[in-house]
Amino acid sequence: MILKGKVFKFGNDVDTDAIIPARYLNTIDPAVLKKHCMEDADPEFPTKVKPGDVIVAGKNFGCGSSREHAPIAIKAAGVSCVIASSFARIFFRNSFNMGLPIFESDEAAREIKEGDIVEVDASTGNIKNLSAGKTFKAKAIPAFMQELVEDGGLVEHIKKRGAI
């Protein structure tokens, strides 16, 4: 799976309330959530983000509450993946359960700039900054987790396999 898009850059400790503010947790409708994704961190993000774009952030992305709304909002906004120095563990698991690919690379998170175009190969973990001509390495997504992402998340993956 190859993912490619323009970068939106955020800092350290972006919590789930910054990703999708609590005032919008009365719905799980992705169409509603995408309109408010990252709005407290960047009020223009919901109108600027385009399908395929990439979020790059510092350490501990997705900290705070364990709301599944956060990866749902990011995915619904059209973001193809998130690259960060590190992720909060519950956000890490929720992302794959919701079908959002994420990649940990401290070097990539430090060096990639807002507006850069990046290309990520999920099977190898290679992150190419096409704007700067640099390549970084993240841990590749294991094949079974790539299946979760490709199927649209854990529930869709289970449905596809006839278990529901």
VMD Tcl script that builds the backbone (N, CA, C; Angstrom):
set m [mol new atoms 492]
animate dup $m
set s [atomselect $m all]
$s set {name element resname resid chain x y z} {
  {N N MET 1 A 0.854 -1.166 0.000}
  {CA C MET 1 A 0.000 0.000 0.000}
  {C C MET 1 A 0.904 1.234 0.000}
  {N N ILE 2 A 0.751 2.080 -1.005}
  {CA C ILE 2 A 1.507 3.329 -1.129}
  {C C ILE 2 A 0.557 4.487 -0.832}
  {N N LEU 3 A 0.971 5.370 0.077}
  {CA C LEU 3 A 0.179 6.528 0.478}
  {C C LEU 3 A 0.959 7.785 0.125}
  {N N LYS 4 A 0.295 8.778 -0.430}
  {CA C LYS 4 A 1.002 9.980 -0.870}
  {C C LYS 4 A 0.136 11.201 -0.644}
  {N N GLY 5 A 0.739 12.262 -0.093}
  {CA C GLY 5 A -0.016 13.486 0.104}
  {C C GLY 5 A 0.802 14.624 0.664}
  {N N LYS 6 A 0.134 15.764 0.790}
  {CA C LYS 6 A 0.733 16.975 1.344}
  {C C LYS 6 A 0.681 16.902 2.873}
  {N N VAL 7 A 1.714 17.426 3.512}
  {CA C VAL 7 A 1.860 17.343 4.961}
  {C C VAL 7 A 1.217 18.522 5.685}
  {N N PHE 8 A 0.500 18.180 6.753}
  {CA C PHE 8 A 0.049 19.129 7.760}
  {C C PHE 8 A 0.816 18.781 9.023}
  {N N LYS 9 A 1.539 19.728 9.568}
  {CA C LYS 9 A 2.460 19.463 10.680}
  {C C LYS 9 A 1.893 19.969 12.006}
  {N N PHE 10 A 2.010 19.122 13.022}
  {CA C PHE 10 A 1.570 19.441 14.375}
  {C C PHE 10 A 2.695 19.085 15.346}
  {N N GLY 11 A 2.610 19.571 16.557}
  {CA C GLY 11 A 3.666 19.393 17.543}
  {C C GLY 11 A 3.509 18.152 18.403}
  {N N ASN 12 A 4.073 18.234 19.593}
  {CA C ASN 12 A 4.037 17.141 20.566}
  {C C ASN 12 A 2.721 17.132 21.338}
  {N N ASP 13 A 2.385 15.965 21.870}
  {CA C ASP 13 A 1.262 15.798 22.803}
  {C C ASP 13 A -0.066 16.311 22.255}
  {N N VAL 14 A -0.332 16.045 20.998}
  {CA C VAL 14 A -1.634 16.390 20.416}
  {C C VAL 14 A -2.635 15.386 20.977}
  {N N ASP 15 A -3.535 15.877 21.821}
  {CA C ASP 15 A -4.460 14.944 22.466}
  {C C ASP 15 A -5.726 14.750 21.644}
  {N N THR 16 A -6.503 13.772 22.065}
  {CA C THR 16 A -7.700 13.425 21.296}
  {C C THR 16 A -8.727 14.556 21.304}
  {N N ASP 17 A -8.668 15.434 22.306}
  {CA C ASP 17 A -9.585 16.574 22.325}
  {C C ASP 17 A -9.186 17.609 21.279}
  {N N ALA 18 A -7.901 17.685 20.943}
  {CA C ALA 18 A -7.471 18.563 19.852}
  {C C ALA 18 A -7.817 17.940 18.500}
  {N N ILE 19 A -7.778 16.613 18.430}
  {CA C ILE 19 A -8.092 15.917 17.182}
  {C C ILE 19 A -9.583 16.042 16.869}
  {N N ILE 20 A -10.424 15.742 17.855}
  {CA C ILE 20 A -11.867 15.944 17.709}
  {C C ILE 20 A -12.394 16.415 19.065}
  {N N PRO 21 A -12.739 17.698 19.162}
  {CA C PRO 21 A -13.172 18.256 20.434}
  {C C PRO 21 A -14.374 17.521 21.039}
  {N N ALA 22 A -14.385 17.449 22.364}
  {CA C ALA 22 A -15.423 16.709 23.094}
  {C C ALA 22 A -16.834 17.190 22.753}
  {N N ARG 23 A -16.966 18.452 22.364}
  {CA C ARG 23 A -18.305 18.973 22.059}
  {C C ARG 23 A -18.946 18.290 20.845}
  {N N TYR 24 A -18.164 17.504 20.100}
  {CA C TYR 24 A -18.710 16.803 18.933}
  {C C TYR 24 A -18.834 15.288 19.160}
  {N N LEU 25 A -18.690 14.855 20.388}
  {CA C LEU 25 A -18.736 13.417 20.664}
  {C C LEU 25 A -20.148 12.859 20.755}
  {N N ASN 26 A -21.135 13.688 20.479}
  {CA C ASN 26 A -22.521 13.203 20.496}
  {C C ASN 26 A -22.894 12.498 19.191}
  {N N THR 27 A -21.921 12.335 18.299}
  {CA C THR 27 A -22.169 11.623 17.039}
  {C C THR 27 A -20.970 10.738 16.706}
  {N N ILE 28 A -21.223 9.703 15.953}
  {CA C ILE 28 A -20.136 8.895 15.395}
  {C C ILE 28 A -20.170 8.958 13.870}
  {N N ASP 29 A -20.977 9.875 13.351}
  {CA C ASP 29 A -21.114 10.044 11.904}
  {C C ASP 29 A -19.832 10.650 11.332}
  {N N PRO 30 A -19.087 9.887 10.527}
  {CA C PRO 30 A -17.841 10.405 9.962}
  {C C PRO 30 A -18.010 11.710 9.185}
  {N N ALA 31 A -19.140 11.895 8.523}
  {CA C ALA 31 A -19.380 13.122 7.746}
  {C C ALA 31 A -19.428 14.352 8.648}
  {N N VAL 32 A -19.923 14.188 9.860}
  {CA C VAL 32 A -19.963 15.294 10.818}
  {C C VAL 32 A -18.583 15.472 11.448}
  {N N LEU 33 A -17.959 14.379 11.863}
  {CA C LEU 33 A -16.663 14.449 12.536}
  {C C LEU 33 A -15.588 15.086 11.661}
  {N N LYS 34 A -15.605 14.801 10.366}
  {CA C LYS 34 A -14.562 15.346 9.485}
  {C C LYS 34 A -14.605 16.869 9.427}
  {N N LYS 35 A -15.771 17.448 9.617}
  {CA C LYS 35 A -15.920 18.906 9.565}
  {C C LYS 35 A -15.254 19.597 10.757}
  {N N HIS 36 A -14.901 18.814 11.777}
  {CA C HIS 36 A -14.330 19.388 13.001}
  {C C HIS 36 A -12.963 18.804 13.343}
  {N N CYS 37 A -12.443 17.971 12.473}
  {CA C CYS 37 A -11.151 17.330 12.708}
  {C C CYS 37 A -10.048 18.382 12.857}
  {N N MET 38 A -9.313 18.332 13.938}
  {CA C MET 38 A -8.151 19.175 14.238}
  {C C MET 38 A -8.501 20.660 14.342}
  {N N GLU 39 A -9.779 21.023 14.423}
  {CA C GLU 39 A -10.141 22.436 14.383}
  {C C GLU 39 A -9.630 23.229 15.577}
  {N N ASP 40 A -9.444 22.585 16.732}
  {CA C ASP 40 A -8.924 23.328 17.878}
  {C C ASP 40 A -7.408 23.524 17.768}
  {N N ALA 41 A -6.731 22.685 17.005}
  {CA C ALA 41 A -5.289 22.840 16.763}
  {C C ALA 41 A -5.035 23.775 15.581}
  {N N ASP 42 A -5.890 23.702 14.562}
  {CA C ASP 42 A -5.794 24.549 13.365}
  {C C ASP 42 A -7.214 24.738 12.828}
  {N N PRO 43 A -7.840 25.877 13.145}
  {CA C PRO 43 A -9.238 26.089 12.750}
  {C C PRO 43 A -9.510 25.936 11.249}
  {N N GLU 44 A -8.492 26.102 10.424}
  {CA C GLU 44 A -8.691 25.990 8.977}
  {C C GLU 44 A -8.444 24.570 8.448}
  {N N PHE 45 A -7.946 23.691 9.290}
  {CA C PHE 45 A -7.619 22.338 8.834}
  {C C PHE 45 A -8.779 21.654 8.101}
  {N N PRO 46 A -9.991 21.648 8.655}
  {CA C PRO 46 A -11.078 20.934 7.962}
  {C C PRO 46 A -11.363 21.423 6.549}
  {N N THR 47 A -11.060 22.681 6.266}
  {CA C THR 47 A -11.314 23.200 4.917}
  {C C THR 47 A -10.089 23.098 4.017}
  {N N LYS 48 A -8.907 22.961 4.604}
  {CA C LYS 48 A -7.668 22.885 3.816}
  {C C LYS 48 A -7.289 21.463 3.428}
  {N N VAL 49 A -7.595 20.498 4.279}
  {CA C VAL 49 A -7.156 19.118 4.042}
  {C C VAL 49 A -7.848 18.536 2.815}
  {N N LYS 50 A -7.076 17.793 2.033}
  {CA C LYS 50 A -7.585 17.146 0.821}
  {C C LYS 50 A -7.371 15.632 0.941}
  {N N PRO 51 A -8.164 14.849 0.227}
  {CA C PRO 51 A -7.987 13.403 0.279}
  {C C PRO 51 A -6.543 12.998 -0.045}
  {N N GLY 52 A -5.981 12.155 0.807}
  {CA C GLY 52 A -4.617 11.675 0.628}
  {C C GLY 52 A -3.595 12.421 1.457}
  {N N ASP 53 A -3.943 13.604 1.972}
  {CA C ASP 53 A -2.986 14.375 2.759}
  {C C ASP 53 A -2.534 13.594 3.991}
  {N N VAL 54 A -1.439 14.063 4.589}
  {CA C VAL 54 A -0.766 13.346 5.666}
  {C C VAL 54 A -0.586 14.277 6.859}
  {N N ILE 55 A -0.825 13.750 8.051}
  {CA C ILE 55 A -0.511 14.480 9.272}
  {C C ILE 55 A 0.843 13.993 9.767}
  {N N VAL 56 A 1.719 14.934 10.111}
  {CA C VAL 56 A 3.005 14.628 10.731}
  {C C VAL 56 A 3.032 15.361 12.065}
  {N N ALA 57 A 3.429 14.660 13.118}
  {CA C ALA 57 A 3.421 15.251 14.450}
  {C C ALA 57 A 4.601 14.750 15.263}
  {N N GLY 58 A 4.759 15.344 16.435}
  {CA C GLY 58 A 5.844 14.971 17.337}
  {C C GLY 58 A 5.505 13.752 18.172}
  {N N LYS 59 A 5.925 13.794 19.411}
  {CA C LYS 59 A 5.742 12.629 20.296}
  {C C LYS 59 A 4.349 12.607 20.916}
  {N N ASN 60 A 3.913 11.406 21.261}
  {CA C ASN 60 A 2.694 11.172 22.035}
  {C C ASN 60 A 1.425 11.645 21.332}
  {N N PHE 61 A 1.363 11.486 20.011}
  {CA C PHE 61 A 0.169 11.875 19.259}
  {C C PHE 61 A -0.998 10.995 19.697}
  {N N GLY 62 A -2.149 11.618 19.928}
  {CA C GLY 62 A -3.355 10.877 20.299}
  {C C GLY 62 A -3.467 10.569 21.774}
  {N N CYS 63 A -2.732 11.303 22.608}
  {CA C CYS 63 A -2.827 11.089 24.050}
  {C C CYS 63 A -4.181 11.588 24.548}
  {N N GLY 64 A -4.478 11.319 25.795}
  {CA C GLY 64 A -5.743 11.761 26.371}
  {C C GLY 64 A -6.736 10.631 26.432}
  {N N SER 65 A -7.989 10.940 26.193}
  {CA C SER 65 A -9.037 9.923 26.317}
  {C C SER 65 A -8.932 8.894 25.196}
  {N N SER 66 A -9.581 7.779 25.412}
  {CA C SER 66 A -9.457 6.668 24.463}
  {C C SER 66 A -10.503 6.704 23.368}
  {N N ARG 67 A -11.028 7.859 23.058}
  {CA C ARG 67 A -12.129 7.951 22.095}
  {C C ARG 67 A -11.750 7.452 20.698}
  {N N GLU 68 A -12.604 6.599 20.163}
  {CA C GLU 68 A -12.425 6.115 18.793}
  {C C GLU 68 A -12.770 7.195 17.782}
  {N N HIS 69 A -13.445 8.233 18.239}
  {CA C HIS 69 A -13.810 9.334 17.361}
  {C C HIS 69 A -12.585 9.966 16.703}
  {N N ALA 70 A -11.435 9.968 17.402}
  {CA C ALA 70 A -10.245 10.650 16.882}
  {C C ALA 70 A -9.754 10.035 15.566}
  {N N PRO 71 A -9.452 8.734 15.512}
  {CA C PRO 71 A -9.037 8.193 14.213}
  {C C PRO 71 A -10.160 8.195 13.176}
  {N N ILE 72 A -11.408 8.093 13.619}
  {CA C ILE 72 A -12.525 8.165 12.668}
  {C C ILE 72 A -12.540 9.539 12.009}
  {N N ALA 73 A -12.375 10.604 12.797}
  {CA C ALA 73 A -12.389 11.969 12.259}
  {C C ALA 73 A -11.237 12.185 11.287}
  {N N ILE 74 A -10.043 11.719 11.656}
  {CA C ILE 74 A -8.871 11.883 10.793}
  {C C ILE 74 A -9.080 11.167 9.461}
  {N N LYS 75 A -9.524 9.934 9.548}
  {CA C LYS 75 A -9.762 9.144 8.332}
  {C C LYS 75 A -10.871 9.779 7.477}
  {N N ALA 76 A -11.949 10.208 8.119}
  {CA C ALA 76 A -13.071 10.813 7.392}
  {C C ALA 76 A -12.657 12.115 6.713}
  {N N ALA 77 A -11.704 12.830 7.310}
  {CA C ALA 77 A -11.215 14.080 6.717}
  {C C ALA 77 A -10.415 13.825 5.445}
  {N N GLY 78 A -10.083 12.567 5.174}
  {CA C GLY 78 A -9.350 12.219 3.963}
  {C C GLY 78 A -7.866 11.997 4.179}
  {N N VAL 79 A -7.405 12.124 5.416}
  {CA C VAL 79 A -5.989 11.921 5.723}
  {C C VAL 79 A -5.628 10.460 5.444}
  {N N SER 80 A -4.566 10.245 4.653}
  {CA C SER 80 A -4.193 8.876 4.275}
  {C C SER 80 A -3.421 8.166 5.373}
  {N N CYS 81 A -2.666 8.918 6.195}
  {CA C CYS 81 A -1.916 8.317 7.291}
  {C C CYS 81 A -1.394 9.401 8.219}
  {N N VAL 82 A -0.918 8.963 9.376}
  {CA C VAL 82 A -0.294 9.855 10.341}
  {C C VAL 82 A 1.108 9.337 10.607}
  {N N ILE 83 A 2.077 10.242 10.580}
  {CA C ILE 83 A 3.463 9.937 10.915}
  {C C ILE 83 A 3.776 10.748 12.170}
  {N N ALA 84 A 4.323 10.099 13.184}
  {CA C ALA 84 A 4.670 10.814 14.411}
  {C C ALA 84 A 5.896 10.175 15.049}
  {N N SER 85 A 6.514 10.928 15.952}
  {CA C SER 85 A 7.640 10.379 16.712}
  {C C SER 85 A 7.173 9.203 17.553}
  {N N SER 86 A 5.990 9.349 18.153}
  {CA C SER 86 A 5.388 8.265 18.924}
  {C C SER 86 A 3.897 8.525 19.055}
  {N N PHE 87 A 3.169 7.462 19.389}
  {CA C PHE 87 A 1.723 7.531 19.550}
  {C C PHE 87 A 1.343 7.044 20.940}
  {N N ALA 88 A 0.287 7.622 21.482}
  {CA C ALA 88 A -0.299 7.065 22.697}
  {C C ALA 88 A -0.771 5.655 22.344}
  {N N ARG 89 A -0.574 4.721 23.241}
  {CA C ARG 89 A -0.856 3.310 22.931}
  {C C ARG 89 A -2.312 3.061 22.556}
  {N N ILE 90 A -3.262 3.673 23.267}
  {CA C ILE 90 A -4.667 3.429 22.935}
  {C C ILE 90 A -5.008 4.021 21.571}
  {N N PHE 91 A -4.429 5.165 21.235}
  {CA C PHE 91 A -4.656 5.745 19.911}
  {C C PHE 91 A -4.070 4.822 18.834}
  {N N PHE 92 A -2.904 4.260 19.102}
  {CA C PHE 92 A -2.270 3.328 18.175}
  {C C PHE 92 A -3.240 2.196 17.834}
  {N N ARG 93 A -3.798 1.564 18.864}
  {CA C ARG 93 A -4.708 0.433 18.639}
  {C C ARG 93 A -6.003 0.891 17.971}
  {N N ASN 94 A -6.564 1.993 18.450}
  {CA C ASN 94 A -7.815 2.498 17.854}
  {C C ASN 94 A -7.630 2.844 16.378}
  {N N SER 95 A -6.464 3.346 16.016}
  {CA C SER 95 A -6.223 3.719 14.616}
  {C C SER 95 A -6.352 2.518 13.695}
  {N N PHE 96 A -5.700 1.434 14.058}
  {CA C PHE 96 A -5.793 0.232 13.215}
  {C C PHE 96 A -7.202 -0.354 13.259}
  {N N ASN 97 A -7.829 -0.322 14.430}
  {CA C ASN 97 A -9.205 -0.829 14.534}
  {C C ASN 97 A -10.159 -0.037 13.646}
  {N N MET 98 A -9.868 1.232 13.412}
  {CA C MET 98 A -10.712 2.090 12.577}
  {C C MET 98 A -10.215 2.155 11.130}
  {N N GLY 99 A -9.077 1.520 10.838}
  {CA C GLY 99 A -8.567 1.480 9.463}
  {C C GLY 99 A -7.688 2.654 9.078}
  {N N LEU 100 A -7.068 3.320 10.060}
  {CA C LEU 100 A -6.181 4.454 9.800}
  {C C LEU 100 A -4.723 4.018 9.973}
  {N N PRO 101 A -3.927 4.017 8.898}
  {CA C PRO 101 A -2.519 3.630 9.043}
  {C C PRO 101 A -1.697 4.728 9.717}
  {N N ILE 102 A -0.835 4.308 10.647}
  {CA C ILE 102 A 0.031 5.236 11.360}
  {C C ILE 102 A 1.449 4.686 11.350}
  {N N PHE 103 A 2.424 5.606 11.397}
  {CA C PHE 103 A 3.838 5.226 11.295}
  {C C PHE 103 A 4.660 6.003 12.305}
  {N N GLU 104 A 5.499 5.295 13.043}
  {CA C GLU 104 A 6.390 5.935 14.010}
  {C C GLU 104 A 7.779 6.098 13.407}
  {N N SER 105 A 8.224 7.340 13.343}
  {CA C SER 105 A 9.580 7.658 12.903}
  {C C SER 105 A 9.956 9.017 13.479}
  {N N ASP 106 A 10.823 8.993 14.485}
  {CA C ASP 106 A 11.240 10.237 15.119}
  {C C ASP 106 A 11.946 11.143 14.122}
  {N N GLU 107 A 12.822 10.565 13.313}
  {CA C GLU 107 A 13.575 11.358 12.333}
  {C C GLU 107 A 12.645 12.011 11.306}
  {N N ALA 108 A 11.715 11.240 10.767}
  {CA C ALA 108 A 10.769 11.791 9.792}
  {C C ALA 108 A 9.923 12.894 10.427}
  {N N ALA 109 A 9.449 12.651 11.641}
  {CA C ALA 109 A 8.609 13.635 12.317}
  {C C ALA 109 A 9.364 14.945 12.565}
  {N N ARG 110 A 10.649 14.855 12.844}
  {CA C ARG 110 A 11.455 16.060 13.078}
  {C C ARG 110 A 11.753 16.813 11.786}
  {N N GLU 111 A 12.058 16.084 10.726}
  {CA C GLU 111 A 12.601 16.711 9.517}
  {C C GLU 111 A 11.570 17.097 8.454}
  {N N ILE 112 A 10.452 16.416 8.412}
  {CA C ILE 112 A 9.428 16.742 7.411}
  {C C ILE 112 A 8.754 18.051 7.810}
  {N N LYS 113 A 8.544 18.901 6.834}
  {CA C LYS 113 A 7.988 20.242 7.065}
  {C C LYS 113 A 6.547 20.349 6.560}
  {N N GLU 114 A 5.840 21.310 7.115}
  {CA C GLU 114 A 4.486 21.646 6.654}
  {C C GLU 114 A 4.522 21.907 5.151}
  {N N GLY 115 A 3.597 21.308 4.413}
  {CA C GLY 115 A 3.504 21.526 2.974}
  {C C GLY 115 A 4.340 20.589 2.124}
  {N N ASP 116 A 5.278 19.847 2.743}
  {CA C ASP 116 A 6.049 18.868 1.975}
  {C C ASP 116 A 5.119 17.810 1.409}
  {N N ILE 117 A 5.555 17.187 0.327}
  {CA C ILE 117 A 4.827 16.040 -0.238}
  {C C ILE 117 A 5.596 14.790 0.161}
  {N N VAL 118 A 4.885 13.857 0.782}
  {CA C VAL 118 A 5.517 12.611 1.203}
  {C C VAL 118 A 4.811 11.420 0.585}
  {N N GLU 119 A 5.579 10.343 0.480}
  {CA C GLU 119 A 5.060 9.070 -0.019}
  {C C GLU 119 A 5.486 7.995 0.968}
  {N N VAL 120 A 4.529 7.201 1.426}
  {CA C VAL 120 A 4.789 6.178 2.428}
  {C C VAL 120 A 4.439 4.812 1.856}
  {N N ASP 121 A 5.371 3.887 1.973}
  {CA C ASP 121 A 5.132 2.495 1.583}
  {C C ASP 121 A 4.847 1.724 2.868}
  {N N ALA 122 A 3.594 1.373 3.080}
  {CA C ALA 122 A 3.186 0.711 4.323}
  {C C ALA 122 A 3.850 -0.644 4.507}
  {N N SER 123 A 4.141 -1.332 3.418}
  {CA C SER 123 A 4.711 -2.675 3.542}
  {C C SER 123 A 6.184 -2.666 3.908}
  {N N THR 124 A 6.902 -1.590 3.578}
  {CA C THR 124 A 8.329 -1.515 3.903}
  {C C THR 124 A 8.636 -0.527 5.024}
  {N N GLY 125 A 7.724 0.413 5.257}
  {CA C GLY 125 A 7.967 1.452 6.239}
  {C C GLY 125 A 8.800 2.599 5.706}
  {N N ASN 126 A 9.067 2.609 4.405}
  {CA C ASN 126 A 9.839 3.711 3.821}
  {C C ASN 126 A 8.957 4.950 3.678}
  {N N ILE 127 A 9.490 6.062 4.156}
  {CA C ILE 127 A 8.815 7.351 4.055}
  {C C ILE 127 A 9.708 8.235 3.204}
  {N N LYS 128 A 9.221 8.615 2.037}
  {CA C LYS 128 A 9.996 9.478 1.143}
  {C C LYS 128 A 9.440 10.887 1.207}
  {N N ASN 129 A 10.302 11.831 1.541}
  {CA C ASN 129 A 9.924 13.233 1.454}
  {C C ASN 129 A 10.287 13.664 0.039}
  {N N LEU 130 A 9.306 13.689 -0.835}
  {CA C LEU 130 A 9.540 14.002 -2.236}
  {C C LEU 130 A 9.963 15.467 -2.412}
  {N N SER 131 A 9.562 16.333 -1.503}
  {CA C SER 131 A 9.933 17.749 -1.576}
  {C C SER 131 A 11.404 17.971 -1.248}
  {N N ALA 132 A 11.922 17.207 -0.293}
  {CA C ALA 132 A 13.300 17.398 0.169}
  {C C ALA 132 A 14.259 16.343 -0.369}
  {N N GLY 133 A 13.723 15.316 -1.029}
  {CA C GLY 133 A 14.578 14.266 -1.568}
  {C C GLY 133 A 15.230 13.396 -0.503}
  {N N LYS 134 A 14.541 13.201 0.626}
  {CA C LYS 134 A 15.083 12.382 1.710}
  {C C LYS 134 A 14.169 11.202 1.972}
  {N N THR 135 A 14.761 10.116 2.458}
  {CA C THR 135 A 13.993 8.930 2.818}
  {C C THR 135 A 14.227 8.606 4.282}
  {N N PHE 136 A 13.159 8.225 4.952}
  {CA C PHE 136 A 13.200 7.865 6.368}
  {C C PHE 136 A 12.633 6.459 6.526}
  {N N LYS 137 A 12.913 5.864 7.649}
  {CA C LYS 137 A 12.434 4.506 7.895}
  {C C LYS 137 A 11.514 4.488 9.113}
  {N N ALA 138 A 10.365 3.908 8.938}
  {CA C ALA 138 A 9.441 3.623 10.038}
  {C C ALA 138 A 9.264 2.109 10.063}
  {N N LYS 139 A 8.766 1.622 11.144}
  {CA C LYS 139 A 8.477 0.198 11.215}
  {C C LYS 139 A 7.348 -0.111 10.231}
  {N N ALA 140 A 7.551 -1.128 9.422}
  {CA C ALA 140 A 6.524 -1.528 8.452}
  {C C ALA 140 A 5.285 -2.027 9.190}
  {N N ILE 141 A 4.144 -1.832 8.591}
  {CA C ILE 141 A 2.902 -2.355 9.166}
  {C C ILE 141 A 2.849 -3.845 8.858}
  {N N PRO 142 A 2.710 -4.705 9.890}
  {CA C PRO 142 A 2.609 -6.145 9.636}
  {C C PRO 142 A 1.448 -6.453 8.685}
  {N N ALA 143 A 1.588 -7.529 7.943}
  {CA C ALA 143 A 0.602 -7.884 6.918}
  {C C ALA 143 A -0.819 -7.971 7.467}
  {N N PHE 144 A -0.997 -8.571 8.646}
  {CA C PHE 144 A -2.356 -8.713 9.170}
  {C C PHE 144 A -2.953 -7.350 9.544}
  {N N MET 145 A -2.109 -6.394 9.961}
  {CA C MET 145 A -2.616 -5.055 10.275}
  {C C MET 145 A -2.882 -4.270 8.995}
  {N N GLN 146 A -2.107 -4.536 7.937}
  {CA C GLN 146 A -2.394 -3.922 6.638}
  {C C GLN 146 A -3.763 -4.387 6.145}
  {N N GLU 147 A -4.086 -5.664 6.399}
  {CA C GLU 147 A -5.405 -6.174 6.023}
  {C C GLU 147 A -6.511 -5.412 6.740}
  {N N LEU 148 A -6.307 -5.130 8.038}
  {CA C LEU 148 A -7.299 -4.358 8.792}
  {C C LEU 148 A -7.531 -3.005 8.122}
  {N N VAL 149 A -6.435 -2.324 7.773}
  {CA C VAL 149 A -6.520 -1.008 7.151}
  {C C VAL 149 A -7.209 -1.116 5.787}
  {N N GLU 150 A -6.772 -2.058 4.975}
  {CA C GLU 150 A -7.338 -2.213 3.630}
  {C C GLU 150 A -8.813 -2.578 3.664}
  {N N ASP 151 A -9.229 -3.311 4.703}
  {CA C ASP 151 A -10.631 -3.702 4.834}
  {C C ASP 151 A -11.493 -2.595 5.442}
  {N N GLY 152 A -10.865 -1.523 5.926}
  {CA C GLY 152 A -11.622 -0.412 6.500}
  {C C GLY 152 A -11.727 -0.450 8.011}
  {N N GLY 153 A -10.956 -1.316 8.658}
  {CA C GLY 153 A -10.971 -1.402 10.116}
  {C C GLY 153 A -11.361 -2.795 10.586}
  {N N LEU 154 A -11.310 -2.982 11.894}
  {CA C LEU 154 A -11.534 -4.300 12.482}
  {C C LEU 154 A -12.924 -4.858 12.215}
  {N N VAL 155 A -13.964 -4.051 12.391}
  {CA C VAL 155 A -15.328 -4.549 12.195}
  {C C VAL 155 A -15.534 -4.981 10.744}
  {N N GLU 156 A -15.103 -4.147 9.800}
  {CA C GLU 156 A -15.249 -4.505 8.388}
  {C C GLU 156 A -14.399 -5.724 8.042}
  {N N HIS 157 A -13.242 -5.830 8.654}
  {CA C HIS 157 A -12.364 -6.985 8.437}
  {C C HIS 157 A -13.061 -8.277 8.882}
  {N N ILE 158 A -13.690 -8.236 10.040}
  {CA C ILE 158 A -14.396 -9.400 10.565}
  {C C ILE 158 A -15.606 -9.733 9.691}
  {N N LYS 159 A -16.343 -8.708 9.263}
  {CA C LYS 159 A -17.483 -8.929 8.367}
  {C C LYS 159 A -17.031 -9.591 7.070}
  {N N LYS 160 A -15.928 -9.100 6.541}
  {CA C LYS 160 A -15.410 -9.631 5.271}
  {C C LYS 160 A -15.064 -11.114 5.402}
  {N N ARG 161 A -14.647 -11.504 6.561}
  {CA C ARG 161 A -14.256 -12.902 6.794}
  {C C ARG 161 A -15.448 -13.763 7.205}
  {N N GLY 162 A -16.648 -13.156 7.254}
  {CA C GLY 162 A -17.869 -13.908 7.533}
  {C C GLY 162 A -18.086 -14.251 8.993}
  {N N ALA 163 A -17.367 -13.581 9.897}
  {CA C ALA 163 A -17.514 -13.879 11.313}
  {C C ALA 163 A -18.669 -13.104 11.961}
  {N N ILE 164 A -19.194 -12.106 11.231}
  {CA C ILE 164 A -20.365 -11.353 11.756}
  {C C ILE 164 A -21.490 -11.494 10.752}
}
mol reanalyze $m
mol bondsrecalc $m
mol representation Tube
mol addrep $m
